[in-house]
Amino acid sequence: MREYLNNLTDRERNSLVFMAAVIVLFLLYFALYRPLQAGNASAERSIAAAERVFETVQKAAQLAKAAGSSAQGQNRGKDDRPVRVIVAVTARANGVNITRIQPAESGSVTLWIDSVSPQHFYAWTAQLGNDHGINPIKVSMQKTGNTGSVRVQVQFEGPSQ
């Protein structure tokens, strides 16, 4: 290989060096810069989505607080139906599709929702708390793709008497 390079003219050697430099720059651009740039753009999109979710949660909390202070629990505890029935009926009325429901011996009920908009979910839980005194005690929420909907697992506790 060394003999081959020694037999090349200066112009041919310079051309090879230039070509090697171009290849190195090409590899650096596509192997380092572009992936970093794409990761940065993805992170910015994730931050924007998280900010939108935060704003939605904040607005829903304000609405729930306002609804709770105006209702003052007027209808709480007047429904004799089991918690799971009240939860299922109000969910259907609010357009929330429950995938699975699991009552517990303690009177609480755990349910799973595969896809719901955060606004519908928060409005529904606020209604359950205001109208029936049924409040969530544990909520797990995951974003489902770029649709703006979430997957929810929530545990409700019956009205405290």
Wavefront OBJ file of the C-alpha trace (Angstrom):
o trace
v 0.000 0.000 0.000
v 2.835 2.348 0.871
v 4.498 1.602 -2.456
v 1.252 2.400 -4.265
v 0.976 5.762 -2.484
v 4.612 6.589 -3.187
v 4.042 5.974 -6.890
v 1.199 8.536 -7.010
v 1.799 12.075 -8.157
v 1.339 14.989 -5.777
v -1.886 15.909 -7.505
v -3.299 12.362 -7.061
v -2.273 12.282 -3.375
v -3.916 15.664 -2.781
v -7.074 14.404 -4.482
v -7.135 11.345 -2.213
v -6.624 13.490 0.906
v -9.409 15.850 -0.215
v -11.747 12.923 -0.925
v -10.993 11.369 2.502
v -11.714 14.712 4.193
v -15.050 15.007 2.371
v -15.993 11.459 3.394
v -15.102 12.175 7.054
v -17.185 15.374 7.015
v -20.086 13.515 5.395
v -19.939 10.795 8.061
v -19.716 13.329 10.899
v -22.728 15.213 9.576
v -24.955 12.180 9.107
v -23.683 10.110 12.050
v -23.516 12.858 14.697
v -25.091 16.174 13.774
v -28.343 14.947 12.182
v -29.240 12.492 15.005
v -28.493 15.163 17.615
v -30.610 17.662 15.709
v -33.497 15.170 15.440
v -33.248 14.362 19.161
v -33.366 18.048 20.022
v -36.477 18.551 17.876
v -38.121 15.513 19.496
v -37.319 16.846 22.964
v -38.827 20.227 22.070
v -42.026 18.506 20.868
v -42.199 16.471 24.085
v -41.771 19.598 26.192
v -44.519 21.376 24.253
v -46.856 18.391 24.717
v -46.076 18.246 28.444
v -46.810 21.964 28.743
v -50.183 21.456 27.020
v -51.035 18.586 29.386
v -49.991 20.707 32.373
v -52.200 23.582 31.218
v -55.115 21.176 30.707
v -54.662 19.726 34.190
v -54.379 23.194 35.681
v -57.580 24.366 33.946
v -59.425 21.207 34.997
v -58.286 21.678 38.589
v -59.559 25.250 38.540
v -62.890 24.092 37.082
v -63.193 21.328 39.657
v -62.374 23.730 42.465
v -64.926 26.246 41.184
v -67.569 23.547 40.736
v -66.844 22.144 44.181
v -67.142 25.507 45.895
v -70.389 26.368 44.084
v -72.071 23.005 44.657
v -71.047 22.737 48.330
v -71.888 19.038 48.204
v -75.686 19.521 48.018
v -76.377 16.103 46.515
v -73.658 14.101 48.250
v -74.502 10.758 49.749
v -78.153 10.681 48.579
v -77.631 7.859 46.077
v -78.027 4.340 47.481
v -76.569 2.581 44.437
v -73.153 0.857 44.723
v -70.093 2.933 43.794
v -69.346 0.779 40.735
v -72.845 1.379 39.340
v -72.673 5.148 39.862
v -69.206 5.259 38.292
v -70.292 3.212 35.265
v -73.507 5.186 34.677
v -71.850 8.605 34.950
v -68.943 7.453 32.769
v -71.311 6.417 30.002
v -73.211 9.721 30.316
v -69.947 11.679 29.994
v -68.596 9.750 26.993
v -65.945 7.897 29.005
v -65.571 4.268 27.884
v -64.497 2.033 30.755
v -62.473 -0.962 29.583
v -62.363 -2.878 32.858
v -63.856 -2.382 36.306
v -62.822 -4.175 39.498
v -64.693 -3.641 42.776
v -62.832 -4.189 46.042
v -64.136 -5.534 49.356
v -63.393 -2.191 50.992
v -66.047 -0.533 48.844
v -63.574 1.137 46.535
v -63.534 0.387 42.822
v -60.609 0.332 40.369
v -61.179 0.872 36.682
v -59.200 1.085 33.468
v -59.877 3.391 30.525
v -57.906 2.756 27.325
v -58.476 6.113 25.657
v -60.079 9.327 26.901
v -59.350 13.011 26.492
v -58.021 14.590 29.696
v -60.823 17.179 29.602
v -63.552 14.494 29.590
v -61.798 12.574 32.345
v -61.415 15.598 34.630
v -64.983 16.787 34.019
v -66.281 13.301 34.809
v -64.280 12.944 38.050
v -65.346 16.432 39.120
v -68.992 15.475 38.526
v -68.579 12.262 40.541
v -67.096 14.221 43.424
v -69.641 17.039 43.351
v -72.814 15.070 42.680
v -72.102 11.774 44.452
v -69.174 12.348 46.826
v -67.120 9.711 44.982
v -63.516 10.820 44.700
v -60.442 9.296 43.055
v -57.854 8.140 45.567
v -55.271 6.877 43.084
v -54.818 7.875 39.423
v -52.282 6.629 36.891
v -52.304 8.345 33.499
v -50.243 7.689 30.350
v -50.265 9.552 27.065
v -51.430 7.421 24.110
v -49.561 8.553 21.017
v -50.048 11.966 19.440
v -53.851 11.924 19.616
v -54.083 13.971 22.809
v -55.844 11.150 24.642
v -54.641 9.296 27.715
v -54.823 5.779 29.152
v -56.043 5.858 32.748
v -56.161 3.553 35.726
v -58.125 5.100 38.571
v -59.297 3.937 41.973
v -62.411 5.548 43.455
v -63.468 5.624 47.063
v -67.135 5.783 47.918
v -68.740 8.748 49.641
v -67.673 9.259 53.218
v -70.699 9.194 55.490
l 1 2 3 4 5 6 7 8 9 10 11 12 13 14 15 16 17 18 19 20 21 22 23 24 25 26 27 28 29 30 31 32 33 34 35 36 37 38 39 40 41 42 43 44 45 46 47 48 49 50 51 52 53 54 55 56 57 58 59 60 61 62 63 64 65 66 67 68 69 70 71 72 73 74 75 76 77 78 79 80 81 82 83 84 85 86 87 88 89 90 91 92 93 94 95 96 97 98 99 100 101 102 103 104 105 106 107 108 109 110 111 112 113 114 115 116 117 118 119 120 121 122 123 124 125 126 127 128 129 130 131 132 133 134 135 136 137 138 139 140 141 142 143 144 145 146 147 148 149 150 151 152 153 154 155 156 157 158 159 160 161
